[in-house]
């Protein structure tokens, strides 16, 4: 029984001493945090994608609170959460069209190689050597850097050697747009009624050159221009472009395109 | 002077806490992906080791030994280490928010780093021989924790350098990431064993 007291007393008093020290230090060194900040952070998606340009969601919350950025800068937040956050902050929120990333190339393994590349399996590395191993200087390098970069796993590699976007998962954060060394990604409206088609080619080469190196490239034949009843198609710099404000989704151009580079969305 | 050198070399190389005593393995594999965080982690560990080394020495010499409760050593040391890390965290947050952000999660993680408890416990076994002056014991204890921290930082730094390069190499898919790091760690352990001859 006598042996029981020393450990209990010493340990107890040590515990109390340290506890008091910590309590004193906690009040002495307290750093006040805005309670609204915590609330905002819990409402944010927490993906820390960095698309807003801040270091993670906590950085965005601070910028939001300071009024440096507005809610639309965050691309990965759902519209409903934006509304609740706007109420919380006492801001009004204008609606904005939801966008989705799309890949403007479908060459993949079909495009001819310029040389045998045997380096790092990474598009950025491959693009440093003569602009990449593909004959087409505008085309996809097929090493899937975008697949690795996508923070939402919304890009997968297909068997044909080019990436495919799972549109339901895409938040248009812009990571793929920035990472692709060939700048093949661009945003189009998510709503299929607003953007039923897209041009799966980025080549500004002349038709004859494209024909020699890629079976699925835009050869600038102007057939889509003529087929379109709304004047939404236009070939600029040897590449067909779509004016989504005029396009009605009639798919006439899709039928007219000889190399099938104008793709209908939602069809794999 | 010989003794000082012996402690330094033993703790940094021949008795390295990570590679020979297997302490502090979690940050060794967790924080060794890049060199920069590895350096800050190493510095933070040295800092915490020094503080808790001094604190535990004082408590051991003036509380535990006089009351003859050596068997409570581990419990008391854990208490000391946990609260001193808490205190340091608070102070850094107040004094330098930038440093606090840089250290991030590593700071509270050090509390659970076995190297801190390990070195302080080994200190009590090494430097409390009967009949030696108390200043001698204190000086060597502080030297030992400092050298242990240096050894930890050295190995962490080497590992992070290797892993930075590993990330760029074409490793087999099944070995990508941690598995290859374990293999590298074992080879590194063997390499350090080659230095065991230093006396």
Boltz contact constraints between the chains, C-beta under 6 A:
constraints:
  - contact:
      token1: [A, 6]
      token2: [B, 67]
      max_distance: 6.0
  - contact:
      token1: [A, 6]
      token2: [B, 69]
      max_distance: 6.0
  - contact:
      token1: [A, 7]
      token2: [B, 69]
      max_distance: 6.0
  - contact:
      token1: [A, 7]
      token2: [B, 72]
      max_distance: 6.0
  - contact:
      token1: [A, 10]
      token2: [B, 63]
      max_distance: 6.0
  - contact:
      token1: [A, 10]
      token2: [B, 67]
      max_distance: 6.0
  - contact:
      token1: [A, 18]
      token2: [B, 83]
      max_distance: 6.0
  - contact:
      token1: [A, 22]
      token2: [B, 83]
      max_distance: 6.0
  - contact:
      token1: [A, 22]
      token2: [B, 86]
      max_distance: 6.0
  - contact:
      token1: [A, 25]
      token2: [B, 87]
      max_distance: 6.0
  - contact:
      token1: [A, 25]
      token2: [B, 90]
      max_distance: 6.0
  - contact:
      token1: [A, 29]
      token2: [B, 90]
      max_distance: 6.0
  - contact:
      token1: [A, 29]
      token2: [B, 91]
      max_distance: 6.0
  - contact:
      token1: [A, 29]
      token2: [B, 94]
      max_distance: 6.0
  - contact:
      token1: [A, 31]
      token2: [B, 93]
      max_distance: 6.0
  - contact:
      token1: [A, 31]
      token2: [B, 94]
      max_distance: 6.0
